Amino acid sequence: MYVTLKDYLRESRLFQSRALIAAVLVVLVLAVLLTRLVVLQIVNHQHFTTLSQDNRVKVLPLPPTRGLIHDRNGLILAQNLPTFSLEVIPERVNDLANTLQELGKIVTISESDYKRFEQLRHQRRRFDSIPIRVRLDPEEVARLTANRHRFPGVEIEAKLLRHYPLEDKTAHVVGYVGRINEQELQTIDASSYSGTSHIGKTGVEKYYEDTLHGKVGLQQVEVNALGRIIRVLHSEPPVPGQNLRLSLDAGLQNAAIEAFGEEKGAAVAIDPRNGTILALVSHPGFDPNLFVEGISAKEYAALQQSESKPLFNRAIRGQYPPGSTIKPFIGLAGLETGTMSASQKNYCPGFFQLPGHSHKYRDWRKGGHGGVNLEEAITQSCDVYFYALAHQMGIDRLHNFLSRFGFGQRTGVDITGERRGLLPSREWKRETRRQAWYPGETLIVGIGQGYLLATPLQLAHATATLAARGMNYPPRVVESISSDYASDAPSNIGKPNSLQQHGPGNWSKVIESMAQVVEGQRGTARSLKNDNYRIAGKTGTAQVFTVKQDEEYDEDKVEKKMRDHALFIAFAPIEEPRIAVSVIVENGGHGGSVAAPIAKRIMDYHLLGQ
Amino acid sequence: MNRFYPPSGLRESNPTKAEGLLAGLHLDLPLLTGLILLCLYGLFVLYSASGQDAGHIERQLIRLALAFIVMIVVAQIPPAQIRRWSPRLYAISLLLLVVVLVIGHVGKGAQRWLDLGFFRFQPAELAKLAVPMMITWFLAERSLPPSWRRIAIAGVMILAPVLMIAKQPDLGTALLVASAGIFALFLAGLSWRFMAGMIITAVPAGWALWEWGMRDYQRGRVLTFLDPERDPLGSGYHIIQSKIAIGSGGLYGKGWLNGTQSHLEFLPERTTDFIFAVLAEEFGLTGIVLLLALYLFIILRGLYISTQAQDTFNRLLGGSLTLVFFVYLFVNTGMVSGLLPVVGVPLPLVSYGGTSLVTIMAGFGILMSIHTHRKLLPT
C-alpha cells in the first residue's frame, strides 16, 4: 500500500485537475440555475404575479334582491319567498345515478323531477348546480341536513323564489320571471347578472327588468388552495331592485275576471285623466308560478294546446276587428273633417250601393233604419249611414284621423309583447298586397270590419282619448317606482298629447250619441242604464273569419267558434270621465248582451266601489 | 480559482486562541461558519414556511443540534480509521438494504425504514456514506487512474445498492448514492474516452428501450416524469404552483411571512422538498443569490479541503462527499424551478426533516477530520 513519491505527485496532480474541473462544472451549473431563476423572477415576473393573484383572489357576486310589485292599494302582486331546494353539482358527485337513488330514499323525488333534472343537466355546465327537488318542506330539509355528510356535491340551497300570490289573476299584466336561458345570456350584461338565476320573461317583469333587478354587489375574497375563504378583501353591497306600484286595482281586476265567468276574452280599463291602467284582463289566465322554477313539459304542453289559449295575452296581443265600436270615431271624423253635419239625415234602405256598382253592402237590419242622423246612426248602429260617410271621406282621411287615436300603432304600454293592430291605407295595401285600394274596402272599414284590426288595449286607449276630449295619455300600468313612493300621486305618467280639435261641439255630439246608446229607447246597450252615473258606450260585433280547414265537424263546438265576437266600449261618468273600458268576448254573439254587462260590472266596481 | 492553491500552511502558521480550540476539536472554521450560516438562514425560512409554528423550529433545532454533534464526533475519528471501516460499513449497509427489501416485500409496499423500536433508521442513508467510502477505498488500493477492470468492479459496487434503493422505490436517494460513487470514479481520473463511450452507448440504448422495451402507459409515465406539466392536476400541480411562487417573488420578494402561495397552501410540501420556492417567493432573487452564495462557499471549501488532503483516499472521499452535497442542491432547486423532473430530494440543511441531515453532517465531519488530521509532510 505504500506509494512511491512519484506516484503520489502524479495522483495529486490528477486529483487537483479533476477537482478544478468539478469546481468549474459546479459554477457553470449554478449559473444555469440562476439564469432559470432570472427568467422566472425577472423576465416572467408579471405573468406569475398575475397567476398568483388569480390563485389567491376570487370575486364572488352578491346578487341583489328583486323589487316587489304592488297594486295601487299596496296589495302585493309579486314577492320573493324563501324556499329550499335540493341541488346537485354533477362534477362533484362520483356516482350520480346511485346518489340520486339514495336521495330518493330520503325525500320524495317524482318521475318528473328526475326528468327535469336530466333535461337541465344537458343544458348546463358540469360545475353548475342543478335542482333535483324544489320547495322542500321543513321536515325534508331537516332529514337532508342530517344525512348531508353522505352526499358530497349535494347541497340544500336556500334562496328567494319569485311568487305571485294572485296567480292567474294578474299573470298577463305582471308576467313572470324564469331561469335565464342561453339566448338571454347573449343579450344581458353577464357581470350584472352573475349570481342571479332569474330574469323577467313577460309583462311588467320583463318591461321593468332593469328597475326590478337592482345592482349586483361583489365581494373580493382571499381564498386558500381548497377554496376556503380566508378573508374578505373588499366588499360592495348589492343595491336591491326598486319596487313598483301598479295603477292596477286587484279588486277591480278580480271583479272583471268574475264577470267573464266561463267566457273567453279580454277587458281593459283606463283612467282617462292620466292614461293609467286600472284593469287589464285576458281570460282565461294561467298560474305564472309554474314558470318560475321551470315548468314541466307536460304542464306546458297542456297550457299550450288548450282550446282557450290561456297563455295568449288577448288584451295586448289579440287583434280583433273592432266592428261597430269604431263608429263613434268614424262619426267624429266626419264632423271634424267637415264631411257632414250632425243633424244631416241619410236614408237607410237596408243596403248601400257604390255608384255604378250593383253589389249591395248590407245593413245588419234587413229592413233598414230609414232616415237617420248621426246620433240615431250611432244609437242604432246603422251600417248604411257609416258606409256612406266612409265613402264620402275616403280611406286617406279616414286613415289619417283614426291614426290620431292610436289605431294601427303600439300604444307604448309598459308591458312587453304588445301588437300594433292594423289600420289599413293605400300605401299599406300597395306594400303588402301589391294591389290598389278599392272603394268598397273603405266602406267596410267604416263599420269596423275588413282589414281593420285593433287590440282591446287600443280600443280602451282610443275610448279614453275620446272621454278626455282629445287628451291622449300613453297607457301605463306602473304608476310609481319606489324611489318616488313618498308622494301618493302617480309619478310614472306618460306625456299627454292633445289632439287637434276643430269644434268642441263635435266631440260633445259624439259623446252624447254614445250616451244614447245606453239611455236611448232604441239604444243597443239599454240594459246598462242606471241612476248612479251616466255612461257613454258603443256596442260592436265582429265577424269571425278564421275557421280552420282541417277541423272536425262538431256541431256545438263549431257553432260556438263561428259565433261573432262581442265588443263593447264605454266610459263614465260622462261629465267627468274617470274610467274608460273596452271589453271583447270571443264568440260572445252580440256586444250589447254579453260584453256590455262585463263593462258595467267593471265601471260599477270602480265608480261605486262594489 | 487560485484560492484552491494558497501557499501551503499559511493559515496554520499563526493560529489564534479560538482557532486553536477549533483545531483541538478537529473543526474547520470556514466550513463550520458556512454551515451554521446556512442552517440559520434555513430556520428563518422554515419559520415562515411552517406558518410561524414554533414547534417546527424547536424540532428542527433539536435535529440540527444532533446533526452537529454527529459531525463533531465524526471529525474526531482519524481518516485512517474511517478508511479501515469502509468495507465493513459497505457490507453492513448492503445487508440492511436487503433486509429492508425483504420486509418491504412481506409488507407489500414501499419500505425504507427499519424500526428498531427506539429509533427508526433508513439504510439508504447509510449507503450515501458507505458507497463513496467503499469505492474510494477500493480505488485507492492501486495507483490511479484505475484500470478498466477495476472500473467495472467499482461499477458493480455502485449498482448493487443503487438498484436496491431504486426498488424501494426511492429514486432521489438512489440518484444521490449513484452520483457519490460516480464522482469518486471521476475524481480518480476516469478517462474521458470512457465517459464519452458511456454517453454514446447510453443514447441509442435509451432510444431502443423507448421504442421496443416499453408499453404506451409506461411511455406516458416517463413523459410525465420528464415534463410534469403534462399532468396539471397531478404531479404537474406541484411544479406549476412552485413556479408561480418563485416567479411572483420577483427581485426582492413579497417579504418574510408574506408569501401568498405558501401561506394560502397553494404550494405543496412547502416545509420540505419545496422550501426553496417559499424562499424565492418571500425573498426574491436577492434571497436566492445569498443562499446560492452560501452553498457555493461550502462546496468550494469542501473541494479545497480535498485538494489539500495528504493521500488519495482522503482526497477522493472528501471530493465525492462535497460533490454529492452539490447534487442535492442542484436536483432540489432544479426540480422546484421546473428545470428537472420531480425527484424527492430535500434542499440540504434547509428542508424540514432529520434523516438526511445527519448523513450530510456526518459527511462534513469526515471532511473536517480529513483537514484537521493532516501531518506536516516534506514537499
Interface residues (C-beta under 8 A of the other chain):
Chain A: M1 V3 D7 R10 E11 S12 L14 F15 Q16 R18 A19 L20 A22 A23 V24 V26 V27 V29 L30 V32 L33 L34 R36 L37 V38 L40 Q41 I42 N44 H45 H47 F48 T49 L51 S52 N55 R56 E222 V223 N224 A225 L226 I230
Chain B: M1 F4 Y5 E141 S143 L144 P145 F183 F186 L187 A188 G189 Q241 K243 I244 A245 I246 G247 S248 G249 G250 L251 T260 Q261 L264 E265 F266 A280 G284 L285 I288 V289 L292 Y295 L296 I299 L300 L303 S306 T307 T312 R315 L316 G319 L323 F326 F330 T333 G334 S337 G338 L339
